[in-house]
């Protein structure tokens, strides 16, 4: 462990203990020239990724007491490409479900989509306009379990309709979570999604808004809305800064891994609305 002063986004010893076996196995699989060199502490690489994820800074603005930002991003990209990041995420999700007395293979899911603006480094071809939300950028299509934990995520141009994205995310859910037999969606998903779900053996049910004036918590659907709230606690996700959509998807996995590891160890995620003294207590 490094001797530097810790940042609030650093993983604690308890949180690192949860995910360390994944990285030990990853390093053991590394072969080829230079693979034997253990220059960088993988825990520090994870800390640097979470620092970017939580604070929203550009990679090149990483503090100097972290490993070089190009090295950190190289690990970030490699772990995305070889599935290591998703493996960490899925490990934590399974442990959360077990802690809640649930089977690791969920039988129900909730779908929704969120449009976000993009930064100037995102290619025009990867963007689109969500006419309903009046947003030019990308759209995150999420499937969560009934605890709000991520089962599948697709990042597309914001111009992709919910129904088209819904069919794609159902395919992802069916492939990754074959036990899912029930899915709840909102009114933005039309009959094509329902019919597509039926072809996959999934019963898709639309949860409609109530006619009551004012804010209403909608049954089943609220859990995915809470998940979007969890993601927004990570400033890197308040806007889509990633040049590649797969990197954007990975940033979502890291945000959820951060949230789940804190829940498993009883640590709260500090909010930006408390002062530094209270933050020390919350951390």
Buried (B, 14 or more C-beta within 10 A) or exposed (E): EEEEEEBBBBBBEEBBEBBBEBBEEBEEEEEEEEEEEEEBEBBBBBBBBBBBBBBBBEBEEBEEEBBEBEBBBBBBBEBBEEEBBBBBBBBBBBBBBEEEEBEEEBEBBBBBBBBBBBEEEBEEEBBBBBEEBEBBBBBBBBBBBBBBBBBBBBBBBBBBBBBBBBBBBBBBBBEEBEEBBBBBBBEBBBEEBBEBBEEBEBEBEBBEEEEEEEEEEBEBBBBBBEBBEBBEBBBBBEBBBBEBBEBBBBBBBBBBBBBBBBBBBEBEBBEEEEEEEEBEEEB
